[in-house]
Amino acid sequence: MAISHVFDAPPPGCAADWTMPQNWEAFTAREHAVWDKLLATNSRALEGYASRAFLKGLDLLQVMEPGIPDLKNLNPRLRAATGWEVVPVPGFIPNQPFFEHLANRRFPAANFLRSAEDMDYSEEPDMYHDLFGHVPMLTDPVFAEFMVAYGQAGLRAEKLGAADYLGRLWLYTVEFGLVAEDGGLRAFGGGLLSSYAETVAALTAPGVRRLRLDVARVMRTKYHFDRFQGVYFVVDSFEHLLRVMEETDLASVYTQVAGSPALEPGDSDPADEPYRIAA
């Protein structure tokens, strides 16, 4: 199945909300083999690096079983855990339907898999990134509520023209977030956990900048598309992340950020609070 990009309207075969049938039976033996190879390669990033919630979700959803997961089997387990389900989409979709899906406990997952020739990198998030990197976290009740709140905030941000700022919060939490756990740091972002090399770098490299989560700081910070991030943000817990989403006056933050200079990923700010593990 080939990569699809955003259209002005849903492409043929998609519903008005950009969803499409998974057509699991259409995936080839070669695609299933690519999935299995990705799983074997990146599963090294789990023990000692991934958050407990992610590992528990992998076990509950049985994502580690051979072959591309069939949503007819995966979704009932996910709905039983937190009321969420995965809906296949052709690739990137516009903001409005994306936020609507999240607000209604539906996670849009790309319905294509990178090729065997592009095992280490996909031009846009693919099925492996979404189903392996993101969906296990949706079995955690607190994180699942954060994702609903994020979707609701996204719908409001669209009306304010502030979706790009909120998108940076997604990137530095849902994609590349770190959480304090068991006296150290663990990864929970799907962009990290679907990339063994960046997970290791984010958690162990001595020169990597790790800052306490600050919403305004995050929303001012640009990010890299094609290399490891220059900074990572840490939450104390998923309860902390949910409180930030529910209690922050985001409209005021958007106004504040709009009047402040943007920061490059490697820039420092006087208000930065490096994250240090308590002795």
N, C-alpha and C positions, 0 to 999 in steps of 0.2 A: 504494500500500500504506500503510495507516494505522499510526500509532504505536501500539505495544503496551507495556503496563507489566507489572511483576512480578505474577504470580499466585501462589496457594498451590500450584498444580500447573501443569505445562506446559499451555498452551492447546491447543485442537484444532489438529491439523496438525503439532504438535511431538512429537519423540521424548522419551523419559524424561530424556535429558540436555539438553533444551531446544533441541536443534538442529532445523532444518526445511529442506526443499528451498529452494534459491534461486529456482527457477521464473523463470529469467532471461527466458524468452520472454514472461512476463506483464507485464514492465515496458513502459510505454507510451512512445510517441514523445515525449510531453510530459515524462515522467520522464527519459528520455535527454537531452533538451534542457536540463533543469535541471542535470543532472550536468555537461554540457559548459559551461554558463555558470559554474557554480561553479569548474570547472577553469580556465577562462580568467581568472576574477577572481583566484583565489588562487595561481595559478602565478607571479604577480609576486613572491610571498614566497620563491621558491626561491633564485635566484642571489644570493649574498652574505649570505643569512640562514640557509639550511638546512645541516645537517651533511652532510659528504661521503657518509656512509652512507645518508642519506635520498635524496640525489640519485641515488646508484648504484642504490638499490633501485627508485626510480621507473623508471629506464631498464630495469633487468632485468625488472621485472614488466609493463612497458608500460602503466602506469596512465594515462599521458597520452594514450593513444589515445581517439578519440571514443566516447562512449556508456558506460553503466554496465559495469564489467568483468564478464565471464562467468567464474565461478569454475572452470568446466571448463577454461578456458584459463589462468587465473592460478595455480591451485593446483599444477599440475605444475612450473611455473617456481619457485615458492616452495619446494616439497618438494626440488627439486634443489639449491637453495641452502643450506638449513639444516634440512630435514626438517619444517618447519612446514606447516600448511595453514589456510585460513580456513573456519570453519563458520558458516553463517547462523543467527541466533537472532532472536526476535521483538522484541527491545529489551533493556532491563535484565533480567538474570537473577539469581537468588539467588547468594550468595557461593560455596556449596559447588560447584555445577556450574561456575561461572566459574573457580575455582581449579583444579578437576580438568582442565578443558580446557587451561589454560595449562601445567600440569605435564606434560601429554601432547602438547605442541606443537600445540595447536589454538587458533586465535584466534577468539573469538566476535565476529562482526560483525553489527550490526543489519541486518535485511533490509527496511528501509524508507528512503525518501529524503524529506527535507524538501520542502515544497511550493514552488512558484514564488513564492508570497506571503511566504514565510519564508526567503528566500535568505540573509539575514544572520545568522539565529539559529534553532537547532533546540532545542526544549524538552528533548530528551535526545539523546545522541550518536546520529547516524544513519549510514547507509551511507557517506556522503561522509566524515564524520569518521573512520570506522573504516578504510575501504579506502584513502583518500588519505592521511589523517593518520598512521595507525599501521602499516599492513601493510608499506610499504617498509622500515621499520627492521628488520623480521624477516628480511630478507635478509642482515643483518650477523651473522656467526657469534658474535661476543662478545655483542652485545645480545640475540641470540636465546637464548643460554645464560642471560643475566640474567633473561629472561622466564620460562624454565623454573624457575629458582631461586625467582623471585617466586611462581609458582604453588604450588610445594612449601611455601614459607613461609606462603602463605595457608591451606593446609590445616591446618598446625600452629596458625596464629593462630586459626582457627575454634574449635579445641578449647580454646584459652586464653581465648576471649572477647575477643580483641584485634584482630579484623579491621578495626575502624574506624581504629586507629592505623596498621596496615599500609596501609590505603586512602589515608592522607595521603602515604605514601611514593610510592604509584602516582601520585597527582595531581601531586606536585611533581617527578617524574622522567618517567614515561611520558607524562603529559599536558602538563606545562609545563616540562620540563627543558631546561637549557642545557649545552653542552659547550665546553670550551676547544679551539680548533682554529685552526691557521694564524695564530697570534699574536693572535687575537681570540676572540669568542664566536659560537657558532652554535646554532640551535634544533634539538632532536631530538624534543620532545614533540608528540604528535599534536594536542593541544588548541591548541598554538601554530600548527603548520604548516597546520592547516585554517582558520586565521583570520589573514589578512594583517595586519590592523590591530594585533592583539595581538602578533604576531611582531615587527613593527617597533618597537612600544612596549617590549617586553621587552628588545630588543637595543640600542636607540638612545636611548630617552627619558632625559634627564639625571637626573630625580628617582626613577627606578626603583631599588629595592634589589635587589642581586644578591649572594647569600651563597654561600660554599663549602658543599657538601653536608655536613650533620651529621645523622645519622639521628635522634637524640633530638630535636634542634631541629625537624626536619621533622615528626615525629610529635606534637609539641606544638602545631603551627601549624594553625589553622583555614584555610579557604579560601573564596573567593567562588564562588557558583554563577552569578551573573548579571552579572558585570562583570570587568574585567581583574584579575588577581591583584595583591596588594599586595607580594609578594616572590617572587623566583625563585631557584632553587638551581642551582649550577654543579658539574659533575663535571669532573675533569681529563681523563678519557677514558672510553670504555666499559669498558675493563679495570678502571679505578678503580671504576666502578659495580658491576661483577660481583664484585669483591673485597669491596666493602661488603656485598653481599647474602650472600656465601658465608662471610665471616669474622666478621660481627657476631653477637654473642649476642643475638638479638632478644628472647628471653624476658626477659632482664635489662633490656633497653631498655623493654619494655612495663611492667615493674614500676616503673622509674624515671619514666616518663612519667605513669603513673597517680597518682604521688605529687607531681606538679608541676602548677602552674597552666597551663591552656591559654593560648595566645597568639593574639591576633587577627592577621589577615594583615599589618596595618601596624605591629604592635608591634616593639619592639627588645628584645634580650636582651643582658646584659653579655658573654656568650660569643660573640656574633655575630662572624663573620669575613667582612667584605666581600670580594668577589672583585675583585682588581685585576690587570689584564694587566701582565705584566712588561715593563719598558721595553727 
